[in-house]
Amino acid sequence: QVQLVESGGGSVQAGGSLRLSCVAFGYIPSNICMGWFRLAPGGKEREGVAAICTGGGKIYVADSVKGRFTVSRDNAKNTLYLQMNSLKPDDTAMYYCGADYLSMTEIQALGARWYNYWGQGTHVTVSS
């Protein structure tokens, strides 16, 4: 099993930046998939933002954040990062870190339904 702890959320103005971190504890093989997902206020489903699988060999980023968000992973620290630049009010959401041992395709890696392990979330608010 794996336990996940997110941090780094906060309130920023539009155009600002934030860096989220997700530390993983437990059994962390190099091929584990880890990803960032978000749930907007009033939203019903978590939207896939970015994910890294197979030890960093495969990186997936949603079109909605491509060019603004960068996902990275430090395997030595068992930590997943999400650097968020040029933030927009539409980026306001609870951001969750997910992980799973399943070998995933790109569609699966950005699909919350494929992940079985989740952190508690960290809130991001972007004001205009």
Phi and psi restraints in degrees (value plus and minus 20) as a CYANA .aco file:
   2 VAL   PHI    -156.1  -116.1
   2 VAL   PSI     121.0   161.0
   3 GLN   PHI    -133.7   -93.7
   3 GLN   PSI     122.8   162.8
   4 LEU   PHI    -146.3  -106.3
   4 LEU   PSI     117.2   157.2
   5 VAL   PHI    -151.9  -111.9
   5 VAL   PSI      96.8   136.8
   6 GLU   PHI    -114.3   -74.3
   6 GLU   PSI     136.3   176.3
   7 SER   PHI    -178.1  -138.1
   7 SER   PSI     147.8   187.8
   8 GLY   PHI      87.1   127.1
   8 GLY   PSI     -25.3    14.7
   9 GLY   PHI     -89.9   -49.9
   9 GLY   PSI     150.8   190.8
  10 GLY   PHI     148.3   188.3
  10 GLY   PSI    -186.8  -146.8
  11 SER   PHI    -133.9   -93.9
  11 SER   PSI     110.3   150.3
  12 VAL   PHI    -159.3  -119.3
  12 VAL   PSI     143.3   183.3
  13 GLN   PHI    -106.9   -66.9
  13 GLN   PSI     138.0   178.0
  14 ALA   PHI     -74.4   -34.4
  14 ALA   PSI     117.4   157.4
  15 GLY   PHI      74.1   114.1
  15 GLY   PSI     -32.2     7.8
  16 GLY   PHI    -100.9   -60.9
  16 GLY   PSI    -196.2  -156.2
  17 SER   PHI    -152.8  -112.8
  17 SER   PSI     132.7   172.7
  18 LEU   PHI    -164.8  -124.8
  18 LEU   PSI     133.5   173.5
  19 ARG   PHI    -144.8  -104.8
  19 ARG   PSI      99.0   139.0
  20 LEU   PHI    -114.6   -74.6
  20 LEU   PSI     127.1   167.1
  21 SER   PHI    -147.2  -107.2
  21 SER   PSI     127.5   167.5
  22 CYS   PHI    -157.2  -117.2
  22 CYS   PSI      93.1   133.1
  23 VAL   PHI    -116.5   -76.5
  23 VAL   PSI     112.5   152.5
  24 ALA   PHI    -125.3   -85.3
  24 ALA   PSI     117.6   157.6
  25 PHE   PHI    -144.5  -104.5
  25 PHE   PSI     127.4   167.4
  26 GLY   PHI      90.2   130.2
  26 GLY   PSI    -165.7  -125.7
  27 TYR   PHI    -103.3   -63.3
  27 TYR   PSI      90.3   130.3
  28 ILE   PHI    -143.9  -103.9
  28 ILE   PSI      63.1   103.1
  29 PRO   PHI     -91.1   -51.1
  29 PRO   PSI     139.6   179.6
  30 SER   PHI     -85.5   -45.5
  30 SER   PSI     -43.5    -3.5
  31 ASN   PHI    -114.7   -74.7
  31 ASN   PSI      -9.2    30.8
  32 ILE   PHI     -85.9   -45.9
  32 ILE   PSI     123.1   163.1
  33 CYS   PHI    -110.8   -70.8
  33 CYS   PSI     112.0   152.0
  34 MET   PHI    -150.2  -110.2
  34 MET   PSI     118.0   158.0
  35 GLY   PHI    -166.6  -126.6
  35 GLY   PSI     144.7   184.7
  36 TRP   PHI    -128.5   -88.5
  36 TRP   PSI     115.4   155.4
  37 PHE   PHI    -153.6  -113.6
  37 PHE   PSI     138.3   178.3
  38 ARG   PHI    -159.5  -119.5
  38 ARG   PSI     129.3   169.3
  39 LEU   PHI    -143.3  -103.3
  39 LEU   PSI      91.2   131.2
  40 ALA   PHI     -94.4   -54.4
  40 ALA   PSI     137.0   177.0
  41 PRO   PHI     -75.8   -35.8
  41 PRO   PSI     107.9   147.9
  42 GLY   PHI      60.0   100.0
  42 GLY   PSI     -23.1    16.9
  43 GLY   PHI     -96.3   -56.3
  43 GLY   PSI     138.4   178.4
  44 LYS   PHI    -128.0   -88.0
  44 LYS   PSI     -45.2    -5.2
  45 GLU   PHI    -148.9  -108.9
  45 GLU   PSI     128.9   168.9
  46 ARG   PHI     -97.3   -57.3
  46 ARG   PSI     112.0   152.0
  47 GLU   PHI    -114.8   -74.8
  47 GLU   PSI     111.6   151.6
  48 GLY   PHI     -90.5   -50.5
  48 GLY   PSI     111.1   151.1
  49 VAL   PHI    -126.1   -86.1
  49 VAL   PSI     -73.2   -33.2
  50 ALA   PHI    -183.1  -143.1
  50 ALA   PSI     133.1   173.1
  51 ALA   PHI    -170.9  -130.9
  51 ALA   PSI     133.6   173.6
  52 ILE   PHI    -148.7  -108.7
  52 ILE   PSI     110.7   150.7
  53 CYS   PHI    -147.1  -107.1
  53 CYS   PSI     146.4   186.4
  54 THR   PHI      32.3    72.3
  54 THR   PSI      31.3    71.3
  55 GLY   PHI      47.0    87.0
  55 GLY   PSI      -2.6    37.4
  56 GLY   PHI      85.1   125.1
  56 GLY   PSI     -23.6    16.4
  57 GLY   PHI     -93.0   -53.0
  57 GLY   PSI     -43.6    -3.6
  58 LYS   PHI    -145.7  -105.7
  58 LYS   PSI     102.4   142.4
  59 ILE   PHI    -142.4  -102.4
  59 ILE   PSI     111.2   151.2
  60 TYR   PHI    -146.1  -106.1
  60 TYR   PSI     115.1   155.1
  61 VAL   PHI    -154.0  -114.0
  61 VAL   PSI     112.3   152.3
  62 ALA   PHI     -86.8   -46.8
  62 ALA   PSI     126.3   166.3
  63 ASP   PHI     -79.2   -39.2
  63 ASP   PSI     -51.8   -11.8
  64 SER   PHI     -85.6   -45.6
  64 SER   PSI     -39.7     0.3
  65 VAL   PHI    -143.7  -103.7
  65 VAL   PSI     -20.8    19.2
  66 LYS   PHI     -80.0   -40.0
  66 LYS   PSI     114.6   154.6
  67 GLY   PHI      70.5   110.5
  67 GLY   PSI     -35.2     4.8
  68 ARG   PHI    -136.1   -96.1
  68 ARG   PSI     -55.8   -15.8
  69 PHE   PHI    -128.2   -88.2
  69 PHE   PSI     122.9   162.9
  70 THR   PHI    -149.2  -109.2
  70 THR   PSI     108.6   148.6
  71 VAL   PHI    -123.6   -83.6
  71 VAL   PSI     120.4   160.4
  72 SER   PHI    -167.3  -127.3
  72 SER   PSI     145.9   185.9
  73 ARG   PHI    -164.6  -124.6
  73 ARG   PSI     113.1   153.1
  74 ASP   PHI    -127.6   -87.6
  74 ASP   PSI      80.2   120.2
  75 ASN   PHI     -84.7   -44.7
  75 ASN   PSI     -51.6   -11.6
  76 ALA   PHI     -86.5   -46.5
  76 ALA   PSI     -50.4   -10.4
  77 LYS   PHI    -122.2   -82.2
  77 LYS   PSI     -18.1    21.9
  78 ASN   PHI      31.6    71.6
  78 ASN   PSI      23.4    63.4
  79 THR   PHI    -147.4  -107.4
  79 THR   PSI     114.5   154.5
  80 LEU   PHI    -127.0   -87.0
  80 LEU   PSI     117.7   157.7
  81 TYR   PHI    -140.2  -100.2
  81 TYR   PSI     134.5   174.5
  82 LEU   PHI    -155.7  -115.7
  82 LEU   PSI      87.1   127.1
  83 GLN   PHI    -107.9   -67.9
  83 GLN   PSI      99.5   139.5
  84 MET   PHI    -134.7   -94.7
  84 MET   PSI      95.6   135.6
  85 ASN   PHI    -135.7   -95.7
  85 ASN   PSI     144.0   184.0
  86 SER   PHI      29.4    69.4
  86 SER   PSI      28.1    68.1
  87 LEU   PHI     -84.7   -44.7
  87 LEU   PSI     125.9   165.9
  88 LYS   PHI    -140.4  -100.4
  88 LYS   PSI     137.8   177.8
  89 PRO   PHI     -76.0   -36.0
  89 PRO   PSI     -51.6   -11.6
  90 ASP   PHI     -86.4   -46.4
  90 ASP   PSI     -33.1     6.9
  91 ASP   PHI    -102.5   -62.5
  91 ASP   PSI     -25.4    14.6
  92 THR   PHI     -80.7   -40.7
  92 THR   PSI     104.6   144.6
  93 ALA   PHI    -197.6  -157.6
  93 ALA   PSI     149.1   189.1
  94 MET   PHI    -108.0   -68.0
  94 MET   PSI     106.0   146.0
  95 TYR   PHI    -122.7   -82.7
  95 TYR   PSI     109.9   149.9
  96 TYR   PHI    -138.6   -98.6
  96 TYR   PSI     125.9   165.9
  97 CYS   PHI    -120.9   -80.9
  97 CYS   PSI     112.5   152.5
  98 GLY   PHI    -144.1  -104.1
  98 GLY   PSI     135.9   175.9
  99 ALA   PHI    -167.6  -127.6
  99 ALA   PSI     131.5   171.5
 100 ASP   PHI    -180.3  -140.3
 100 ASP   PSI     135.2   175.2
 101 TYR   PHI    -108.3   -68.3
 101 TYR   PSI     -25.9    14.1
 102 LEU   PHI     -87.9   -47.9
 102 LEU   PSI     119.6   159.6
 103 SER   PHI     -97.9   -57.9
 103 SER   PSI      98.1   138.1
 104 MET   PHI    -134.4   -94.4
 104 MET   PSI     130.4   170.4
 105 THR   PHI    -101.7   -61.7
 105 THR   PSI     156.4   196.4
 106 GLU   PHI     -83.0   -43.0
 106 GLU   PSI     -62.6   -22.6
 107 ILE   PHI     -82.0   -42.0
 107 ILE   PSI     -61.9   -21.9
 108 GLN   PHI     -87.9   -47.9
 108 GLN   PSI     -60.0   -20.0
 109 ALA   PHI     -82.7   -42.7
 109 ALA   PSI     -47.8    -7.8
 110 LEU   PHI    -122.6   -82.6
 110 LEU   PSI      -6.1    33.9
 111 GLY   PHI    -129.5   -89.5
 111 GLY   PSI      96.5   136.5
 112 ALA   PHI     -79.8   -39.8
 112 ALA   PSI     -49.0    -9.0
 113 ARG   PHI     -84.9   -44.9
 113 ARG   PSI     -36.3     3.7
 114 TRP   PHI    -110.3   -70.3
 114 TRP   PSI     -23.3    16.7
 115 TYR   PHI    -125.0   -85.0
 115 TYR   PSI     116.3   156.3
 116 ASN   PHI    -127.8   -87.8
 116 ASN   PSI     -30.8     9.2
 117 TYR   PHI    -142.3  -102.3
 117 TYR   PSI     112.5   152.5
 118 TRP   PHI    -157.7  -117.7
 118 TRP   PSI     128.9   168.9
 119 GLY   PHI    -106.6   -66.6
 119 GLY   PSI    -197.5  -157.5
 120 GLN   PHI    -104.1   -64.1
 120 GLN   PSI     -34.8     5.2
 121 GLY   PHI      76.8   116.8
 121 GLY   PSI     135.5   175.5
 122 THR   PHI    -158.4  -118.4
 122 THR   PSI     115.1   155.1
 123 HIS   PHI    -110.2   -70.2
 123 HIS   PSI     117.3   157.3
 124 VAL   PHI    -142.2  -102.2
 124 VAL   PSI     104.8   144.8
 125 THR   PHI    -141.5  -101.5
 125 THR   PSI     105.3   145.3
 126 VAL   PHI    -137.0   -97.0
 126 VAL   PSI      99.3   139.3
 127 SER   PHI    -120.9   -80.9
 127 SER   PSI     130.4   170.4
